[in-house]
């Protein structure tokens, strides 16, 4: 090569280098680099504790289950370094040697991510993006933040953060829970083989899971042990002994105890955060729900909550078994095929779909992944079960399960005593109490009757025609197909006669009924036509509970509340009963409210819920309700000191059970029997309405 060729080669080389530097600079300037404040979640902070009305600890808000580096077994630390980042203690976030190896061999000889980069990936970039350009951007962000991370935190803290944040599956986020789940021991007691198993899972916690794939797990464990021998953390004798040991686990599925894995947690969280916002305005002091060490005292009664959960399980388990035994599961497949667009909309809203889409997978590739079978945990009434199924099959199974909402409130205080938003929070996060707007059915009728009594001074003995009622386009029917004669208001509500409810709405006008409903605290849209008499509006269980609570509370609307008191980490009271004072307003006079309550007692004494009269001697006002094709089943039960709403149905209302009339009433009966049997509670069958 002559001088001229050398100069040309050097010239081209430097142009390429300068172009790469400029391109790299432009890419960096265009990136939105997140702040590292999220990582502070992993540093030790004081959790906020939540108590029920009897001062029993029922949960806590915290940023993460914290581990202490000094308690990590040396074998676990050495296994991590040997497998993931042997030069971790020497580099400053980026291992240049590993990075060059990845570039030179195009990733065929292993990855180049340091432990610091993996921490960033856990916190920010999450999944590997299939789009190579987006992945380059991710990698650049990881490198930049990894360097920043190393400047802020010590090597020990970074290892603690990594092991604290990693999800080992089966409710095992972090090494603390993983040690409990797979070996039933404290993380500080992990031995060599156990440490190697958990470090091996860091590559892929499902693929190398000791429960799901024990053979793969052993191979990966032995590879980690080989790396430890290679880097002289263990000698040849220990290595040979360890790789010949059989896989030994003590699987113990952990419940998310003392975390807030419950439906009312979000409600508590929102109420506390409202208080914190006002508190900071007044005092200038900053509080954080997850780390300020607050003590939060609530109106929830954990015993009543347990009675409600048990009552739901006892009844819905029976119904669900009948549903599957009657081969209705085949109908589910048929219905979702019929509603194909809806089913694909459901798929596209899943986290799995959205993650894959954001990472560059095509629609075809995503659907192939949804059809691919793997081991997955599902809910059953007998407990969680691991099955070999595709995501599509699991989706169909989940939507064949009955869901439930149940809310109990004390009428005169507004205290929320029980709150259940679904059949299992760990599997189904959607809270039906606050968020699920379902057709309300006949439980809306007391509002219609209240409007008529208030407007026309009707009494429970006022008689209304039960002859067929028709408009130009609509001839409503009674559920028992019985017509004729005149019925008192008490009889008509007890038998849930549609013709009477429609006549009352016609007399008062739908607009008047709607105005009454809004005064009673309902916020959702109500259609301005006669169909509202039969409950055509879509309301939440929360809304209808608060509205009908006016009747046992002498016509007074009380905003529900769940907070009683809050103290700071030094146990100093910063909020009490006065802070969370009852918000009251009069909607009906006492006489009207009392008359409607009297009508609802007729439902129990001789109407659609007369079954209860054989079970209880207590004063009970109630209302049953079902919607088209029995897709939604409602029951509102009121005793002198407690109002309870129960909704039962499927996630999508085109699924139904024709042969079961009311699914909520037996749950309420079982629940109240348990409450009356508990002499430590302040509810008695001798209680009387005011």
C-alpha positions as CSV (number, residue, x, y, z in Angstrom):
1,X,0.0,0.0,0.0
2,X,1.5,3.3,-1.1
3,X,1.4,6.6,0.8
4,X,-1.6,7.9,-1.2
5,X,-3.6,4.8,-0.4
6,X,-2.8,5.1,3.3
7,X,-3.9,8.7,3.4
8,X,-7.1,7.9,1.6
9,X,-7.8,5.0,4.0
10,X,-7.1,7.2,7.1
11,X,-9.2,10.0,5.6
12,X,-12.2,7.6,5.1
13,X,-11.6,6.1,8.6
14,X,-11.8,9.5,10.3
15,X,-14.8,10.6,8.3
16,X,-16.6,7.5,9.4
17,X,-15.6,8.0,13.0
18,X,-16.6,11.7,13.0
19,X,-19.9,10.8,11.3
20,X,-20.6,8.2,14.0
21,X,-19.7,10.7,16.8
22,X,-22.0,13.3,15.2
23,X,-24.8,10.8,14.7
24,X,-24.4,9.5,18.2
25,X,-24.5,13.1,19.6
26,X,-27.7,13.9,17.6
27,X,-29.3,10.7,18.8
28,X,-28.4,11.5,22.4
29,X,-29.7,15.1,22.2
30,X,-33.0,13.9,20.7
31,X,-33.5,11.4,23.5
32,X,-35.8,12.1,26.5
33,X,-33.7,10.7,29.3
34,X,-35.8,9.9,32.4
35,X,-34.7,11.0,35.8
36,X,-33.3,8.5,38.3
37,X,-35.7,9.4,41.0
38,X,-37.7,6.2,40.4
39,X,-34.7,4.2,41.8
40,X,-35.2,5.8,45.2
41,X,-38.2,3.4,45.5
42,X,-35.6,0.8,46.3
43,X,-33.9,2.6,49.1
44,X,-35.1,1.8,52.6
45,X,-38.2,3.8,53.4
46,X,-40.9,3.5,56.1
47,X,-44.1,1.9,54.9
48,X,-47.5,3.4,55.7
49,X,-49.6,0.9,57.7
50,X,-53.3,0.4,57.3
51,X,-55.6,-0.7,60.1
52,X,-59.2,-1.8,60.2
53,X,-61.8,-0.5,62.7
54,X,-60.5,-2.8,65.4
55,X,-56.9,-1.6,65.0
56,X,-55.9,-4.8,63.2
57,X,-53.2,-4.4,60.6
58,X,-54.7,-5.2,57.2
59,X,-52.1,-4.0,54.8
60,X,-49.5,-1.4,54.0
61,X,-48.4,0.9,51.3
62,X,-44.7,0.6,50.5
63,X,-42.3,1.1,47.6
64,X,-40.8,-2.3,47.7
65,X,-39.8,-5.1,50.1
66,X,-36.3,-4.0,51.0
67,X,-33.3,-6.3,51.3
68,X,-30.1,-5.5,53.1
69,X,-26.8,-6.1,51.2
70,X,-25.0,-7.2,54.3
71,X,-27.5,-10.0,54.7
72,X,-27.1,-11.4,51.2
73,X,-25.2,-14.7,51.2
74,X,-21.7,-14.4,49.7
75,X,-22.5,-17.3,47.3
76,X,-25.5,-15.4,45.9
77,X,-23.3,-12.2,45.3
78,X,-20.5,-14.3,43.7
79,X,-23.0,-16.2,41.5
80,X,-24.4,-13.0,40.3
81,X,-21.0,-11.5,39.4
82,X,-19.8,-14.7,37.8
83,X,-22.9,-15.1,35.6
84,X,-23.9,-11.5,34.9
85,X,-21.0,-9.1,35.2
86,X,-17.5,-10.3,36.4
87,X,-16.0,-6.8,36.0
88,X,-18.8,-5.1,37.9
89,X,-16.6,-3.8,40.7
90,X,-14.1,-2.3,38.2
91,X,-16.3,-0.5,35.6
92,X,-18.4,2.6,35.9
93,X,-21.7,1.3,34.5
94,X,-20.5,0.3,31.1
95,X,-18.2,-2.7,30.5
96,X,-16.3,-1.5,27.4
97,X,-14.7,-4.9,26.8
98,X,-18.1,-6.7,26.8
99,X,-19.6,-4.0,24.6
100,X,-16.9,-4.3,22.0
101,X,-17.4,-8.1,22.0
102,X,-21.1,-7.7,21.3
103,X,-20.4,-5.3,18.5
104,X,-17.6,-7.4,16.9
105,X,-19.5,-10.7,17.1
106,X,-23.0,-9.1,16.7
107,X,-24.2,-10.6,20.0
108,X,-23.4,-14.2,19.1
109,X,-21.0,-14.6,22.0
110,X,-23.3,-13.2,24.8
111,X,-24.7,-9.9,25.8
112,X,-22.9,-6.8,27.0
113,X,-25.2,-5.5,29.6
114,X,-23.7,-4.8,33.0
115,X,-25.7,-5.2,36.3
116,X,-26.2,-1.4,36.3
117,X,-27.6,-1.5,32.8
118,X,-29.9,-4.4,33.8
119,X,-31.2,-2.3,36.7
120,X,-32.0,0.5,34.3
121,X,-33.7,-2.0,32.0
122,X,-35.9,-3.3,34.9
123,X,-36.9,0.3,35.8
124,X,-37.3,2.0,32.5
125,X,-36.8,0.2,29.2
126,X,-38.4,-3.1,30.3
127,X,-38.7,-5.4,27.3
128,X,-36.3,-5.7,24.5
129,X,-37.8,-3.9,21.5
130,X,-37.8,-6.0,18.3
131,X,-37.4,-2.8,16.2
132,X,-33.6,-2.5,15.9
133,X,-33.6,1.3,15.7
134,X,-35.7,1.6,18.8
135,X,-33.5,-1.0,20.5
136,X,-30.4,1.1,19.7
137,X,-32.2,4.1,21.4
138,X,-33.0,1.9,24.4
139,X,-29.4,0.7,24.6
140,X,-28.1,4.3,24.5
141,X,-30.5,5.3,27.3
142,X,-29.4,2.3,29.3
143,X,-25.8,3.2,29.0
144,X,-26.3,6.9,29.9
145,X,-28.4,6.1,32.9
146,X,-26.1,3.2,34.0
147,X,-23.2,5.7,34.3
148,X,-25.4,8.2,36.2
149,X,-26.6,5.3,38.5
150,X,-23.0,4.4,39.3
151,X,-22.3,8.1,40.3
152,X,-25.2,8.2,42.8
153,X,-25.2,4.7,44.3
154,X,-22.6,2.4,45.6
155,X,-21.9,-1.0,44.0
156,X,-23.6,-2.7,47.0
157,X,-26.7,-0.6,46.7
158,X,-26.9,-1.3,42.9
159,X,-26.8,-5.1,43.6
160,X,-29.5,-4.7,46.3
161,X,-31.7,-2.7,43.9
162,X,-31.3,-5.3,41.2
163,X,-32.2,-8.2,43.4
164,X,-35.0,-6.2,45.0
165,X,-36.7,-5.3,41.7
166,X,-36.5,-8.6,39.7
167,X,-39.7,-10.5,39.3
168,X,-39.1,-14.3,39.9
169,X,-42.8,-15.1,39.2
170,X,-45.5,-16.6,41.5
171,X,-45.9,-13.4,43.5
172,X,-42.1,-13.3,44.0
173,X,-40.9,-9.9,43.2
174,X,-37.4,-9.5,44.6
175,X,-35.0,-12.0,46.2
176,X,-36.8,-11.8,49.6
177,X,-40.0,-13.3,48.2
178,X,-38.2,-15.6,45.8
179,X,-36.4,-17.3,48.7
180,X,-39.7,-17.7,50.5
181,X,-41.5,-19.0,47.5
182,X,-39.0,-21.6,46.0
183,X,-37.2,-22.6,49.2
184,X,-39.4,-21.5,52.1
185,X,-36.5,-19.7,53.8
186,X,-35.1,-16.3,54.4
187,X,-32.9,-15.0,51.6
188,X,-29.9,-14.7,54.0
189,X,-30.0,-18.5,54.4
190,X,-29.7,-19.5,50.7
191,X,-27.1,-22.1,50.1
192,X,-24.8,-22.4,47.0
193,X,-27.1,-24.5,44.8
194,X,-30.2,-22.3,45.7
195,X,-28.2,-19.2,44.9
196,X,-27.2,-20.6,41.6
197,X,-30.8,-21.5,40.7
198,X,-32.1,-18.0,41.4
199,X,-29.2,-16.3,39.6
200,X,-29.9,-18.6,36.6
201,X,-33.5,-17.4,36.6
202,X,-32.4,-13.8,36.0
203,X,-31.9,-14.7,32.4
204,X,-35.5,-15.8,32.0
205,X,-37.6,-16.6,35.1
206,X,-40.2,-18.6,33.3
207,X,-37.9,-20.6,30.9
208,X,-35.6,-21.6,33.7
209,X,-38.2,-21.9,36.4
210,X,-37.6,-24.8,38.8
211,X,-41.4,-25.5,39.2
212,X,-42.3,-25.3,35.5
213,X,-39.1,-26.6,33.8
214,X,-36.9,-28.5,36.3
215,X,-34.6,-30.0,33.7
216,X,-33.8,-26.6,32.2
217,X,-33.4,-25.2,35.6
218,X,-30.7,-27.8,36.6
219,X,-28.7,-27.1,33.4
220,X,-28.8,-23.4,34.0
221,X,-27.9,-23.9,37.7
222,X,-24.9,-26.0,36.6
223,X,-23.8,-23.3,34.1
224,X,-23.8,-20.7,36.8
225,X,-21.8,-23.0,39.1
226,X,-19.3,-23.5,36.2
227,X,-18.9,-19.7,35.9
228,X,-18.3,-19.5,39.6
229,X,-15.5,-22.2,39.3
230,X,-14.1,-20.4,36.2
231,X,-13.7,-17.2,38.2
232,X,-12.4,-19.0,41.3
233,X,-15.3,-18.3,43.6
234,X,-15.5,-22.1,44.2
235,X,-13.0,-24.9,43.7
236,X,-13.3,-27.9,41.5
237,X,-14.3,-30.2,44.4
238,X,-17.2,-28.0,45.5
239,X,-18.3,-27.6,41.8
240,X,-18.4,-31.3,41.1
241,X,-20.3,-32.0,44.3
242,X,-22.8,-29.2,43.6
243,X,-23.6,-30.1,40.0
244,X,-24.4,-33.7,41.0
245,X,-27.0,-32.7,43.5
246,X,-30.6,-33.2,42.5
247,X,-32.9,-30.2,42.2
248,X,-34.3,-29.5,45.7
249,X,-37.0,-26.9,46.1
250,X,-39.7,-26.3,48.8
251,X,-42.3,-24.5,46.8
252,X,-44.6,-22.4,48.9
253,X,-46.7,-20.0,46.9
254,X,-46.7,-16.7,48.8
255,X,-49.8,-14.6,49.2
256,X,-49.3,-10.9,49.0
257,X,-49.8,-10.5,52.7
258,X,-49.5,-7.0,54.1
259,X,-49.3,-5.6,50.6
260,X,-52.6,-4.0,49.5
261,X,-53.7,-6.7,47.1
262,X,-57.3,-5.9,47.6
263,X,-60.0,-3.9,45.8
264,X,-60.5,-1.1,48.3
265,X,-56.8,-0.2,48.4
266,X,-57.2,2.2,45.5
267,X,-60.1,3.9,47.2
268,X,-58.1,4.3,50.4
269,X,-55.1,5.5,48.4
270,X,-57.2,8.2,46.6
271,X,-58.7,9.4,49.9
272,X,-55.4,9.6,51.7
273,X,-53.8,11.4,48.7
274,X,-56.6,14.0,48.8
275,X,-55.8,14.5,52.5
276,X,-52.1,14.7,51.8
277,X,-52.6,17.4,49.2
278,X,-54.6,19.6,51.6
279,X,-52.2,18.9,54.4
280,X,-49.2,20.0,52.3
281,X,-51.0,23.2,51.4
282,X,-51.8,24.1,55.0
283,X,-48.5,23.0,56.6
284,X,-45.9,23.0,53.8
285,X,-44.8,19.6,55.0
286,X,-44.3,16.9,52.4
287,X,-45.8,13.5,52.9
288,X,-45.6,10.4,50.7
289,X,-48.1,7.6,51.1
290,X,-45.5,4.9,50.3
291,X,-42.6,6.1,52.4
292,X,-43.7,8.5,55.1
293,X,-44.6,5.9,57.7
294,X,-48.2,7.0,58.1
295,X,-50.6,5.0,60.3
296,X,-54.0,4.9,58.5
297,X,-57.1,3.9,60.5
298,X,-60.1,2.8,58.4
299,X,-63.7,1.8,58.8
300,X,-63.2,-1.6,57.2
301,X,-64.0,-4.5,59.5
302,X,-61.7,-7.3,58.5
303,X,-64.0,-9.9,60.1
304,X,-67.0,-8.8,58.1
305,X,-64.8,-8.7,55.0
306,X,-63.8,-12.3,55.6
307,X,-67.5,-13.3,56.1
308,X,-68.3,-11.6,52.8
309,X,-65.5,-13.3,50.9
310,X,-66.5,-16.7,52.4
311,X,-70.2,-16.2,51.5
312,X,-69.2,-15.3,47.9
313,X,-67.0,-18.3,47.6
314,X,-69.5,-20.8,49.0
315,X,-72.2,-19.7,46.5
316,X,-70.4,-18.8,43.4
317,X,-68.2,-21.9,43.5
318,X,-71.5,-23.9,43.4
319,X,-72.9,-21.9,40.5
320,X,-69.6,-22.0,38.5
321,X,-69.4,-25.8,38.9
322,X,-73.0,-26.1,37.5
323,X,-72.1,-23.8,34.7
324,X,-69.1,-25.9,33.6
325,X,-70.9,-29.2,34.2
326,X,-73.8,-28.1,31.9
327,X,-71.2,-27.7,29.1
328,X,-72.0,-23.9,29.0
329,X,-68.3,-23.4,28.4
330,X,-68.9,-24.4,24.8
331,X,-71.5,-21.6,24.6
332,X,-68.8,-19.2,25.7
333,X,-66.6,-20.1,22.7
334,X,-69.7,-19.8,20.4
335,X,-70.6,-16.4,21.9
336,X,-67.1,-15.0,21.5
337,X,-67.0,-16.3,17.9
338,X,-70.3,-14.5,17.4
339,X,-68.9,-11.3,19.0
340,X,-65.5,-11.7,17.2
341,X,-64.8,-8.0,17.0
342,X,-65.3,-7.6,20.7
343,X,-63.0,-10.5,21.5
344,X,-60.2,-9.1,19.4
345,X,-60.8,-5.7,21.1
346,X,-60.3,-7.5,24.4
347,X,-57.1,-9.1,23.2
348,X,-55.7,-5.7,22.0
349,X,-56.3,-4.2,25.4
350,X,-54.3,-6.8,27.3
351,X,-50.9,-5.8,28.7
352,X,-49.3,-8.7,26.8
353,X,-50.6,-7.5,23.5
354,X,-49.6,-3.8,24.1
355,X,-46.1,-4.8,25.2
356,X,-45.5,-6.9,22.1
357,X,-47.0,-4.2,19.9
358,X,-44.8,-1.5,21.4
359,X,-41.8,-3.7,20.9
360,X,-42.3,-4.0,17.1
361,X,-44.1,-7.3,16.7
362,X,-46.6,-7.6,13.8
363,X,-50.2,-8.5,14.3
364,X,-49.6,-11.9,12.9
365,X,-46.6,-12.5,15.2
366,X,-48.6,-11.4,18.3
367,X,-51.5,-13.7,17.5
368,X,-49.1,-16.6,17.0
369,X,-47.8,-15.9,20.5
370,X,-51.3,-15.8,21.9
371,X,-52.0,-19.2,20.4
372,X,-48.7,-20.7,21.6
373,X,-49.2,-22.9,24.7
374,X,-47.2,-22.6,27.9
375,X,-47.5,-23.1,31.6
376,X,-49.6,-20.4,33.2
377,X,-51.3,-19.9,36.5
378,X,-55.1,-19.5,36.5
379,X,-57.8,-18.8,39.1
380,X,-60.1,-21.6,40.4
381,X,-62.3,-21.7,43.4
382,X,-60.1,-24.5,44.7
383,X,-57.1,-22.3,44.6
384,X,-54.6,-21.2,41.9
385,X,-53.7,-23.9,39.4
386,X,-50.9,-24.2,36.9
387,X,-52.1,-25.3,33.4
388,X,-50.6,-25.8,30.0
389,X,-52.6,-23.5,27.8
390,X,-52.4,-20.6,25.4
391,X,-53.2,-17.0,26.3
392,X,-56.3,-17.2,24.1
393,X,-57.6,-20.2,26.0
394,X,-57.0,-18.5,29.3
395,X,-58.8,-15.4,28.2
396,X,-61.8,-17.4,27.2
397,X,-61.7,-19.3,30.5
398,X,-61.4,-16.1,32.5
399,X,-64.4,-14.6,30.8
400,X,-66.5,-17.7,31.5
401,X,-66.1,-17.0,35.3
402,X,-68.8,-15.2,37.2
403,X,-67.7,-11.9,38.7
404,X,-69.1,-10.1,41.8
405,X,-69.2,-6.8,43.5
406,X,-70.2,-6.4,47.2
407,X,-70.4,-3.2,49.3
408,X,-71.6,-2.8,52.9
409,X,-72.1,0.7,54.5
410,X,-73.4,1.9,57.8
411,X,-76.4,4.2,57.0
412,X,-76.0,6.8,59.6
413,X,-72.2,7.1,59.6
414,X,-71.4,6.4,56.0
415,X,-68.7,4.1,57.2
416,X,-67.7,1.5,54.6
417,X,-67.4,-1.9,56.3
418,X,-66.8,-4.3,53.4
419,X,-65.7,-3.8,49.9
420,X,-65.2,-6.6,47.3
421,X,-64.7,-5.7,43.7
422,X,-64.3,-9.1,42.1
423,X,-63.6,-12.8,42.8
424,X,-59.8,-12.5,43.2
425,X,-57.7,-9.4,43.1
426,X,-54.5,-11.1,42.2
427,X,-56.1,-12.4,38.9
428,X,-58.7,-9.8,38.2
429,X,-57.7,-6.2,39.1
430,X,-60.8,-4.5,37.7
431,X,-62.9,-3.1,40.6
432,X,-66.6,-3.7,39.9
433,X,-67.7,-1.7,42.9
434,X,-66.5,1.7,41.7
435,X,-65.9,1.1,38.0
436,X,-68.4,-1.3,36.6
437,X,-71.5,0.3,35.1
438,X,-74.1,-2.3,34.6
439,X,-77.8,-2.3,33.8
440,X,-79.4,-1.7,37.2
441,X,-82.7,-3.6,36.7
442,X,-85.5,-3.5,39.3
443,X,-83.3,-2.2,42.2
444,X,-83.9,1.2,40.6
445,X,-87.6,1.0,41.3
446,X,-87.5,2.4,44.9
447,X,-86.3,5.6,43.4
448,X,-89.3,5.7,41.1
449,X,-91.6,5.0,44.0
450,X,-89.9,7.7,46.1
451,X,-90.4,10.2,43.3
452,X,-94.2,9.4,43.1
453,X,-94.7,9.5,46.9
454,X,-92.8,12.8,47.2
455,X,-94.6,14.4,44.3
456,X,-98.2,13.2,44.8
457,X,-98.3,12.4,48.5
458,X,-99.0,8.8,47.8
459,X,-98.9,6.3,50.6
460,X,-97.9,2.6,50.8
461,X,-101.7,1.9,50.4
462,X,-102.2,3.9,47.3
463,X,-103.5,1.7,44.5
464,X,-102.2,1.7,40.9
465,X,-103.5,-0.2,37.9
466,X,-101.7,-3.4,36.9
467,X,-103.4,-3.6,33.5
468,X,-101.1,-3.7,30.4
469,X,-99.4,-0.4,29.6
470,X,-98.4,0.5,26.1
471,X,-96.8,3.3,24.1
472,X,-96.5,3.6,20.4
473,X,-93.4,1.4,20.1
474,X,-93.3,-0.5,23.4
475,X,-95.5,-2.9,25.4
476,X,-93.6,-3.7,28.6
477,X,-94.2,-7.1,30.3
478,X,-94.3,-8.3,33.9
479,X,-91.8,-11.0,34.6
480,X,-94.7,-13.3,35.8
481,X,-96.9,-12.4,32.9
482,X,-99.8,-11.6,35.3
483,X,-101.9,-8.5,34.6
484,X,-105.1,-6.9,35.8
485,X,-106.5,-5.4,38.9
486,X,-105.1,-2.7,41.2
487,X,-102.2,-3.1,43.6
488,X,-101.1,-1.0,46.5
489,X,-97.6,0.5,46.1
490,X,-96.4,-2.0,48.8
491,X,-97.7,-5.0,46.9
492,X,-96.5,-3.7,43.5
493,X,-92.9,-3.2,44.7
494,X,-92.9,-6.5,46.6
495,X,-93.9,-8.3,43.4
496,X,-91.7,-6.0,41.3
497,X,-94.6,-5.3,38.9
498,X,-93.2,-3.5,35.8
499,X,-96.6,-2.1,34.7
500,X,-97.0,-0.2,38.0
501,X,-93.4,1.2,38.0
502,X,-93.9,2.4,34.4
503,X,-97.3,4.1,35.3
504,X,-95.6,5.9,38.2
505,X,-92.8,7.1,35.9
506,X,-95.4,8.2,33.3
507,X,-97.3,10.1,36.0
508,X,-94.3,11.8,37.5
509,X,-92.4,12.1,34.1
510,X,-89.0,10.5,33.5
511,X,-87.4,13.9,34.0
512,X,-88.7,14.0,37.6
513,X,-87.3,10.5,38.4
514,X,-84.0,11.5,36.9
515,X,-83.8,14.6,39.0
516,X,-84.6,12.6,42.1
517,X,-81.8,10.1,41.2
518,X,-79.3,12.8,40.8
519,X,-80.3,14.4,44.1
520,X,-79.7,11.0,45.7
521,X,-76.1,11.0,44.6
522,X,-76.1,9.2,41.3
523,X,-73.7,10.6,38.8
524,X,-74.0,8.3,35.8
525,X,-76.1,9.1,32.7
526,X,-79.8,8.1,32.9
527,X,-81.8,8.0,29.7
528,X,-84.8,10.4,29.6
529,X,-87.6,7.9,28.8
530,X,-90.0,5.4,30.4
531,X,-87.5,2.5,30.3
532,X,-85.8,3.8,33.4
533,X,-88.7,2.5,35.4
534,X,-87.4,-1.0,34.7
535,X,-83.8,-0.1,35.4
536,X,-82.4,0.6,31.9
537,X,-79.7,2.9,33.2
538,X,-76.1,1.6,33.7
539,X,-75.0,2.4,37.3
540,X,-72.2,1.2,39.6
541,X,-72.8,-0.8,42.8
542,X,-71.2,2.2,44.6
543,X,-73.8,4.6,43.2
544,X,-76.9,2.6,43.9
545,X,-75.8,1.8,47.4
546,X,-75.3,5.5,48.2
547,X,-78.6,6.4,46.7
548,X,-80.8,3.8,48.5
549,X,-78.9,4.5,51.7
550,X,-81.1,7.6,52.0
551,X,-84.1,5.5,52.9
552,X,-82.8,3.9,56.1
553,X,-81.1,7.2,57.0
554,X,-84.3,9.2,57.2
555,X,-83.9,10.9,53.8
556,X,-80.4,12.2,54.5
557,X,-77.6,11.6,51.9
558,X,-74.3,10.8,53.5
559,X,-71.1,10.7,51.4
560,X,-69.4,7.3,52.2
561,X,-66.1,7.4,54.0
562,X,-63.4,4.9,54.8
563,X,-60.8,7.0,56.7
564,X,-61.1,7.5,60.5
565,X,-57.7,8.8,61.6
566,X,-54.2,9.3,60.3
567,X,-51.0,9.6,62.4
568,X,-47.5,10.3,61.3
569,X,-44.5,8.1,61.8
570,X,-44.1,9.5,65.4
571,X,-47.7,8.5,66.1
572,X,-48.8,12.1,66.3
573,X,-52.4,12.6,65.0
574,X,-52.5,14.7,61.8
575,X,-56.1,13.8,60.8
576,X,-59.1,12.7,62.9
577,X,-62.9,12.4,62.7
578,X,-63.2,16.2,62.3
579,X,-60.9,16.0,59.2
580,X,-63.1,13.4,57.6
581,X,-66.4,14.9,58.8
582,X,-69.6,13.5,57.4
583,X,-70.9,15.3,54.3
584,X,-74.7,15.4,54.7
585,X,-77.6,16.8,52.7
586,X,-81.4,16.3,53.0
587,X,-82.9,14.8,49.9
588,X,-86.3,13.6,51.2
589,X,-88.2,14.3,54.3
590,X,-88.2,11.6,56.9
591,X,-91.8,10.6,56.3
592,X,-91.2,9.9,52.6
593,X,-88.0,8.0,53.3
594,X,-89.8,5.9,56.0
595,X,-92.6,5.0,53.6
596,X,-90.2,3.8,50.9
597,X,-88.4,1.8,53.5
598,X,-91.7,0.3,54.5
599,X,-92.4,-0.7,50.9
600,X,-89.0,-2.4,50.7
601,X,-89.8,-4.4,53.8
602,X,-92.8,-5.8,51.9
603,X,-90.3,-7.4,49.4
604,X,-89.0,-9.4,52.3
605,X,-92.2,-10.2,54.1
606,X,-94.3,-11.5,51.1
607,X,-92.5,-10.5,47.8
608,X,-89.7,-11.7,45.7
609,X,-87.3,-12.2,48.7
610,X,-89.8,-13.8,51.1
611,X,-87.3,-16.7,51.3
612,X,-85.5,-14.5,53.9
613,X,-88.4,-14.5,56.2
614,X,-87.7,-18.2,56.9
615,X,-84.1,-17.4,57.7
616,X,-84.3,-14.2,59.8
617,X,-86.5,-12.7,62.4
618,X,-84.8,-9.3,61.9
619,X,-86.4,-6.3,60.2
620,X,-85.2,-6.4,56.6
621,X,-85.9,-4.1,53.7
622,X,-84.6,-5.2,50.4
623,X,-84.9,-5.2,46.6
624,X,-84.1,-7.9,44.1
625,X,-83.2,-7.1,40.5
626,X,-82.3,-8.9,37.2
627,X,-81.7,-7.6,33.7
628,X,-82.3,-9.0,30.2
629,X,-81.6,-12.7,30.0
630,X,-80.5,-12.6,33.6
631,X,-77.1,-11.2,32.6
632,X,-77.0,-9.1,35.7
633,X,-78.3,-10.1,39.1
634,X,-78.7,-7.5,41.9
635,X,-79.6,-7.7,45.5
636,X,-79.8,-4.8,48.0
637,X,-80.3,-5.8,51.6
638,X,-81.0,-3.3,54.3
639,X,-81.1,-3.9,58.1
640,X,-81.2,-1.1,60.6
641,X,-77.4,-0.6,60.9
642,X,-76.2,-1.9,57.5
643,X,-77.0,-1.6,53.8
644,X,-75.3,-4.1,51.5
645,X,-75.4,-4.2,47.7
646,X,-74.4,-7.3,45.7
647,X,-74.0,-7.6,42.0
648,X,-73.3,-10.9,40.2
649,X,-72.7,-11.3,36.5
650,X,-70.2,-12.0,33.7
651,X,-67.7,-9.5,32.5
652,X,-69.7,-9.2,29.3
653,X,-73.6,-9.2,29.6
654,X,-74.2,-11.4,26.5
655,X,-73.2,-14.3,28.8
656,X,-76.0,-15.4,31.1
657,X,-77.6,-18.2,33.2
658,X,-81.3,-18.5,32.5
659,X,-82.0,-21.1,35.2
660,X,-80.7,-19.2,38.2
661,X,-83.0,-16.3,39.1
662,X,-81.1,-14.3,41.8
663,X,-77.5,-15.0,42.5
664,X,-76.9,-12.2,45.0
665,X,-79.7,-13.0,47.6
666,X,-78.1,-16.3,48.9
667,X,-74.8,-14.5,49.3
668,X,-76.4,-11.8,51.4
669,X,-78.3,-14.3,53.5
670,X,-75.1,-16.3,54.3
671,X,-73.2,-13.1,55.0
672,X,-75.8,-11.7,57.4
673,X,-76.1,-15.1,59.3
674,X,-72.4,-14.9,59.9
675,X,-72.6,-11.3,61.1
676,X,-75.5,-12.0,63.5
677,X,-73.6,-15.0,64.9
678,X,-70.6,-12.9,65.7
679,X,-71.4,-11.4,69.1
680,X,-68.3,-9.1,68.9
681,X,-70.1,-7.1,66.2
682,X,-72.6,-4.4,66.9
683,X,-75.4,-5.9,64.8
684,X,-78.4,-7.8,66.2
685,X,-81.5,-9.3,64.8
686,X,-83.3,-7.2,67.5
687,X,-82.3,-3.9,65.9
688,X,-85.2,-1.7,64.7
689,X,-85.5,0.9,62.0
690,X,-86.0,4.4,63.3
